[in-house]
């Protein structure tokens, strides 16, 4: 099982951890919500959890719990800027359909 990130995502995470002043990486997970069933969750990690899988991408680290890893295997995390909008994009090969607003997905 593997999760990857683009250089743009890596630099964004490193920049925010540096600005924050502490932390070891970010946690990528999924939660049940939305009209399609699941949505992505990102949060800072100050300490690795006992069951976390850790994926190092350059200097940035992604922490993923075993339950979420089932839904995220093969995902590439990207950070994009389009005009005035910017944010993370998830290229998840497991997604079968997404809701119209793009906030949730179904596997």
Order of alpha helices (4+ residues) and beta strands (2+ residues): beta-alpha-beta-beta-beta-beta-alpha-beta-beta-beta-beta
